[in-house]
């Protein structure tokens, strides 16, 4: 699961398959750290991966994206 997603990320980034904006988002810290977090949660808690947990993971990820986008637009530019 997560290992194959990492391999796909390396492949897509290396061969420049996606447009720059999408590739930068997929390779961003939020996505990479969230996938690592999911790996740790599923491995160390023994949680069973079901359809419901995948929907919850997607919903939490979208909430994080929205939250950080709002914070980015509210926060004044420092440069």
N, C-alpha and C positions, 0 to 999 in steps of 0.2 A: 504494500500500500504506500506507505510514506517513503520508503526507499525508492520505489519506482517513480514516485512524483519528483523526488530529488534528481534522479537520473534524467527524467524528462526535462526538468528545469535546466540542467547542465547542457543537454542536447540542444534545446531551443535557444539558449543563450549563446552557445558556441557557434551555431550555424546561422544566427540572426534570422530565424524563421519568422518571428513576429515583429510587428512595428515597434519602434523604439519606446513609445509611451507604455504599451502593454507589457513589453519585456521588462522595463524598469519597475513597473508595478508588481509584476510576478516575482521579481528578484529583490523587492524591497524588504527591509528588515521586518516589517509587520507580517508579511506572508511567511517568511522563513522562520521567524520566531514562533509564529502561531502553529506551523506544522511541527516544529520541534516540541512545543507544548503539548500538542495532541499526542505525539508519540510517547512522551513521558507519562501522560495521564493514562493512556490505554495500556502501557506496559506495566507501570508500577501499581495501578489500582486494580488491575485485573478486570476492568470494565469490558463488557461484551459489546462488540461493534455491531450495531443493528441499524436499521433504516431510521429509527427515531433518533439515535445518537448522531447519525450523519446530518440529519436535518437540524438538530440542536447545534452542532459544530458550525454549520453554514450560517445559521442565524446569529450565533455569537460573533463569528467573523464579520458578518455584514454590520452588526452593531458596532464593532470596534472600528471598522472603516468609516462609518458615519460619524462616530464620536471624534475620531482624530481629524476628520475633514472639517468638522465644525470648530474644533479647537484651533486648527490651522488658520481658518478664516477669521476667527475672533482675535487671535493673538496678533499684536502689532508686529510689523516687520522690524527686525533688529538691524538690518543692513541698509 
